[in-house]
Amino acid sequence: QGVDQMAGRISSVTPQVVFAAKDPNKRSEHRRSVTASRVIGGYWQSDRLMMKMKQRARHLIAYGMSPCVIRWDYKHQTPTWQIRNPMETFPSPDVQTGHTTPQDCIFAFRRSVGWLRSHGYGPAIFALMGHNDTRPDHQMLLLEYIDKDITQLILTAFADPTYPDPLTGAIDGKRRAVTLEAFQNPLDTPPVHIPMRITLDGPQGQFDNMIGMYYQQAKLMALETIAVEKGIFPDTYLVSRPGEVGRFLDGPHDGRTGMVNIISGGDIRDNQSQPGYLTNPTIDRLERAQRLSAGVPQEL
């Protein structure tokens, strides 16, 4: 809930793009600047940028980074934003807080063999595995390397020890790779942008520090629920009368069954167990500590 609410507030406003006129004294230049602003707005609308910004806001809040790749869509002749998963993103280690463009970046993700074959990469799978018997639902690892000069898509996998190596004819069992795509980047800068939250050291989500408190609160809540249930259905004891030996003629039955215990020579007594008197205040303190640690308003 906190991630959704905070991300919704971040991405609720659309950025405004304004171009300054090259010559303020010419009306035609003002029209060109307004047209340029409308073109950028049209690009964003056709690319459904606001929906992507909602996803990026969730990534920034939860994972501490929001990676994306700017590409040119040759089909529609427009730029497009590709939102990438932060858990699959590995930027260059020299990236600093406040810098959104790394020197290079590697994206590691998995795709099924059926997906690869549908995109025309069947020969690459055969060159890598040495056979065409791989199941369509088998997941394979892809590495996408991007820097300012080139973009490469590489398929990697472990060799199957039951099939010989297609290159050497021997079984090596080593990891190998096949290049699927490689092309030059049109600009002299990496098209990868990775905004990060401002933290002390590495990337850190806004809610990372509250996970332990959330777990502790859930544990206390579970224990309190067990105590309340035992208070409704208490433990039953058979206490013998003086000079007699108590015994059950019918039972003992759990109170939740609704059956009657029939005894002889004794009395049945209930042992009521009450939850601790500090359970509820402790849960409330943990809830407040979570909100303070994550910076979540009380309304959320």
N, C-alpha and C positions, 0 to 999 in steps of 0.2 A: 504494500500500500504506500509506503513511504517513497519507494522508487517511482511508482506511477505518478503520485501527486507532485513530487518535486520536478520530475521530468516534464509533466504537463505544464507546470508554471514556467519552466525555462523556455519551452518551445511554443508557447502560446502566442508570441508576437513574431510576425514575419519581418525579417530585416529589410531595410529600405536601401536601394542602390541609387545614388545620385552622381551624375557626371557633371563636371563644370564645363562651361562653354570655353572653347579655345580663344575666342575673341568676344568679350562681353558686349561690344558695341554692335555686333552683327546678329540680326534676328535668326538668320539661317543656322548659325552656330548653336544658338539656344535650342532650336528645333532638333538639331543633330544630337545634342546631349539628352533631350527628352526621349528621342527615339531609341538611343542606346539604353537608357534606363528601362524602357518598355520591352526591348529585346531580351535583356537579362531576366526581367520578370516573366516573359513568355517561356524562356528556357526553363525556369524554375517550375512554372505551372505544368508544362508538358512532362517534366521529369518527376512530378509529384514530390517536390523537395520537402514540403511541409510534413508529409508522412515520414520521410526519411529523417528529418530533423527530430521528430519524436523518438525514433529509434536511437538516434545518436545521443539524445539527452539521457535516455535510459542507460546507455553504455557509459556515458561520462559519470553519472551518479553512482552506478553500481560497481563498475570496474576501474574507474579512474582514468580511462582513456576512451577516445572516440575516433577510431581510425576510419579513413575513407580514401578512395582512389578516384581521381578525376580523369575520365576517359572521353574520347570522342566517339559518338555513336554514328557510325558510317551509314547505317540504315536510315536514320531520320535526320542526319546531318546536324546534330545538336550535341553539345557537351552533356555528359551524364555523370551523376554521383553514384559510386558503388560503395555501399556501407559494408564494412568488414567486421567480423567477430573479433573483439579484443582478445579472447582466449586463444585465437589462432594467429595473432599478430606478434612479430618479433622485430622491432625496429633496431637500428644500429645502437650499440651501447653508449655512444657518445652523445646521444640526444639529451638536451638540457631542458629544464622546466622553462616554459615560455616560448620555446621553439617548436613549431608545429610540423616542420619539414625535416625528417631525418636524412642522413646521407644515403642510406639504402634501407631496405626493409624486406623481410621474408614473411610470406603468408603460408602457413602449413594447414591444410584442410584435407578432408577425406571425401571421396566420391565413389559411387558404386561402379562396378564393371559395366553394368547396363547403361549407366549415364555416359561413361566414356565411349562405349561403342556407338551410342546414338549421336555423339558429336564427332564421329569419324576417327576416333583414336584406337580402333581395333588393332591395326598393325603394330602400334606401339605396345599394346598389351602382349601381343605374341612375341615381339622382340624382347620384352622384359621377362615374361614368364616362361617362354619356350613352348607354350601349348595354348590351345583355345578351349580348354576344358574348365576354365574358371567360372564359378557360378555368377549369374548376373547381379546377385545381391552382395557379392564380396566387396568389402570396402578397401580402397587403395589410397595411399597417401600422395598428395600433390604438393609441390613446393613452387611458389610463385616469387621470383626474385625481381625486385624493382630498384633501379637507381636512376641517376640523371641521364644515362646513356641508353640503357637497354632494359627490356622486360622479358623475362624467361619463365616459361611454365614447364616444370619438370615432374615426371611421374617416377615414383620410387616404390620399391617393394623388396621383400626377401625372396630369393630364389627357392623354388620348391625342390627339396632334396630328392624327390622321386622322379624328376625329369633332368636330363643332361643340359648342360649349358649350351645355348644355341650358337655361341661364338667359339668356344674352345672345345665343346664336346665332352666336358668333364663336369662333375657335380661340385660346385664350390660352396654353395650355401651362403654366399656373401650378399650384402645389400648392393643393388645396382640401380641405375637411373637411366631414363630415356627423356630427351628433350622433346616436348610436344610442340611448343610455340616459342619463337624468339623474334622480336622486332625492335627497331630503334624508336626511342621516345622522341616525339616531335619538338619538345622544349628542352632547354638546357637546365632543367631542374626536375627533381623527382616529382611525379604526379601524386605522391602519397602525402597525406596530411594527417597528423596524429595529435590533436589537442589533448592535453593532460591536465588533471587537477593539480593545483599547487599544493605539494606535500613536502615533508622534510627530506625524503630520500626517493624511493621508487614510486611507481604508480600505486595508488591506494584508493579504493572506493569510499564513498561517504559513509557507508553503513558497515564497514569491515570491523570497526571496534565494538560494535554492539552485538556481535554474533554470540559471544560468550554469555553476556547478560540475558540475551533472548533465550538461550538454551537453559540457563539457570531459572528463569521465570517460568518456562514451560515445565521444568521438572517440579518446581514448587506447586504449580497449578495441578499437575497430575497427582502429587501426593495429597494435596488438599481434597481433591475429588475422591480419592480412595478413603480418606478419613471421614468425609461426609457420608459416603455410602455405608461405611461401617457404623456410623452413628444412627442411620436409619434402620439397618439390619445388624443389631449388636450381636456379639458372641454370647452364647447361652451356656450356663454351667448348672450341673445337677449337684446340689448340696444335700448330703444325708442328714436326717433328723437324729437326735441323740438316741442311741441304742438301736438304730435301724441302719440298714444298708440300702441306699437309694439305687434304683435301677430303672431303666427305660422299658416300658411295656410296648411302646410303639415309638420309634425314633432312634436317635435324635434327627430331627428334620431342620433344614435351613429355614430361617424366617421368611425368605423370599418365595418359598414354595407354597405357603399358605396352609400347610398341613399342621395338625395339632399333635404335640408331644404328650404321650400318656406315660406317667411315671408312677412308681410305687416306692414309698419309704423315703421320700426326699422332696425338696423344693427346687424349682427352677428360678434362677436369678440371671439378670442381664448385666453385662459389663459394658457400660457406655464409654466410648472413646471420643473425646472432643479434639478438634484440630487445635494446634498451637495458637496462642493468643496473638503472636506476632506474624502469623502467616500472611494475612492480608496486608498489613503495613509493609512487609518485606517485598511482596509482589508489587505494590504501588511504588516503592522506592526503586525497584529495578526498572519499572516502566518509565519513571522520570529520568533515571540515569541513561536509559537508552535514548530518550528524546534529546537530552543535553549532549550526549556523545555524537549523535548523528545530525544535530541541528534541525530536528523535525519540529515544526510548530505543534502545539497541543491540538489544534483543530483537525490535524490529519490523523 
